[in-house]
């Protein structure tokens, strides 16, 4: 049985002659958390707006739960919860009034609206200030209220566009914890647009890297790290042996180590060369207190892919 809930095939979208999506293929399975990564203008927001039916493709097909957002908009939007980059709340109203307005807009059953509103207010730690006007809320509280509003009708699919981009570290952590809870429940399909690569690595089952409206890489963070990143080795030796260890490692594998946080880091280094490095040090009488393999981070992968894509661009397209 096909578990695909979002399917974009060969999608092209142009704005005034500029191609924002260039033959984009994207499939997301039910219960999957997929991160869309890319610089500003790579096509992330256009992709989300196309999935939501706010934009129609110039070419290609879009399906959400088997429906076309362009022709089955109301039915598709009943399945979707869309969180844009900026909070979607009315500062003139209280939090409770914002949610009641949303409940009317979503045409939720009146019999359980109050219970639903109370539950999401408590879940997002807004219950004690539910009857205050949102004008007095912090940015983080507004964003939590926006997420509460999106979740009020219990949508099957969430489209989240930079949910923590404008938040301070404490507020961002609170929202990220909420997203972690949603992501690990397995009940919802989530598409997350983000510039926060650590956030994507923590939350996403799979990431898709976009460049000029095209997919340049897709897979789990670990798989992308193995395919596109640079693995390495972290070594801890006695401070008196550092200079000699640097010279020995460089001689053994041809890669000069660098000092990071009081340790030696050798990168790139193939897994087969790890024992070569350790053996060279031990043979020379240097005690190795720690030798730990370093996998490529999602940041390493993203920067490598971005540099490769920019290098392949013609000069007049930069």
Secondary structure as GFF3:
##gff-version 3
##sequence-region A 1 318
A	DSSP	beta_strand	4	15	.	.	.	ID=ss1
A	DSSP	beta_strand	18	29	.	.	.	ID=ss2
A	DSSP	beta_strand	33	37	.	.	.	ID=ss3
A	DSSP	alpha_helix	44	51	.	.	.	ID=ss4
A	DSSP	beta_strand	59	64	.	.	.	ID=ss5
A	DSSP	alpha_helix	73	79	.	.	.	ID=ss6
A	DSSP	beta_strand	80	83	.	.	.	ID=ss7
A	DSSP	alpha_helix	95	105	.	.	.	ID=ss8
A	DSSP	three_ten_helix	110	112	.	.	.	ID=ss9
A	DSSP	alpha_helix	113	123	.	.	.	ID=ss10
A	DSSP	three_ten_helix	127	129	.	.	.	ID=ss11
A	DSSP	three_ten_helix	134	136	.	.	.	ID=ss12
A	DSSP	alpha_helix	139	151	.	.	.	ID=ss13
A	DSSP	beta_strand	157	161	.	.	.	ID=ss14
A	DSSP	alpha_helix	169	185	.	.	.	ID=ss15
A	DSSP	beta_strand	189	193	.	.	.	ID=ss16
A	DSSP	alpha_helix	197	203	.	.	.	ID=ss17
A	DSSP	beta_strand	206	211	.	.	.	ID=ss18
A	DSSP	beta_strand	214	219	.	.	.	ID=ss19
A	DSSP	alpha_helix	221	228	.	.	.	ID=ss20
A	DSSP	beta_strand	232	237	.	.	.	ID=ss21
A	DSSP	three_ten_helix	239	241	.	.	.	ID=ss22
A	DSSP	alpha_helix	242	253	.	.	.	ID=ss23
A	DSSP	beta_strand	258	260	.	.	.	ID=ss24
A	DSSP	beta_strand	263	267	.	.	.	ID=ss25
A	DSSP	three_ten_helix	271	273	.	.	.	ID=ss26
A	DSSP	alpha_helix	274	283	.	.	.	ID=ss27
A	DSSP	beta_strand	288	294	.	.	.	ID=ss28
A	DSSP	alpha_helix	298	312	.	.	.	ID=ss29
A	DSSP	three_ten_helix	315	317	.	.	.	ID=ss30
###
